[in-house]
Amino acid sequence: MVATSSSVGSGAAGAAQFADSESRRYRYFEPRGKRATHYEDVTVDVQPDPERYLIQNWIIQFPTGKGAYERDATQAKSSNWHAFRAPDQEWERTHYQRQSRIEIGVQSVIANGRKSGAQHAFDASWRKILQKHLGAWKHVEFGLGTAMMQAQRGGFTQMINNATLTNSSYKMRLTQDITLYLAEIGLDIEGWDDDAGKAAWLEDDIWQGTREAVETIMGAEDYLEQYFATNLVFEPLVGELFRSGFLMQAGAPNNDFMTPSVIASAEGDYERNLANTIDLIYLLATDEKHGAANRQLFQKWIMKHAKLADKASKSLQPIWSQAHAKPVSYDEARAVSEERFGKILSELNLSRT
């Protein structure tokens, strides 16, 4: 359906003034630094915004009369959504290149490990943990990846959408890595049960708190709440707790160098996702016009999702006792995750309560 506008009928040359209007560069935006980066050139103003430079309204609208992208897709407000630039400056080409390098590394670890028979050296209790609990964790990553996939559609700018969608892609890649890893080492381990992880995810009390937290994020209707809850609340309190605080700490003492290597890329992914999220939320929390209201909104999201994340992390505690070698206790790992969560909130001048 073609939208009508009371404005002059087209966005012809000279209809609006913008950065570089009188320059041969034809750039529509103000770069963050002295010069625009390649990332900015391929993302800024790629997504349409009828309030920015163009005279015409949306060319395509939904039957309700709303345009293709609407600011009310989130309760948060901004004086300038286009001010956000993802610190990792990731776009299509760089994203595929990075994902490819990670996959090559992961597959090399698995292939070389299997060739050397490393999986046969795993402690017996550790094998059970991998097939059951690492098998359950892939459903966590898939759920959060799906939530990010939903969330990216609501972003009002290409920069926000890029950051959210690459976040989803990282999660989906890790889901695939875990699935293939467990399937491949399972070929060499007698009595291996490929369905143990799914059964634990659906039925084991240890995982029901995590299911509730993840499914609550998936069910949120506000795309920014999904992004916020995933990276600022769930990941430090549950994600890093299990990946860094357990799998990567307990792997080697239980004769397993493969699992920490497969999981390690996820920690790098999270650092990038966290930096992007903090940058966006900081802009909204310090917005001259909407900052106070945004901070109140963010505090509500923290209270809602931190309560669920706390329940999830406490429910995971028995997994620490199932490993034969226990280099780090649950309480020690939990203390690290709490400290991490506190530092993240302090950067944004937010708190648990």
Order of alpha helices (4+ residues) and beta strands (2+ residues): alpha-alpha-alpha-alpha-alpha-alpha-alpha-alpha-alpha-alpha-alpha-alpha
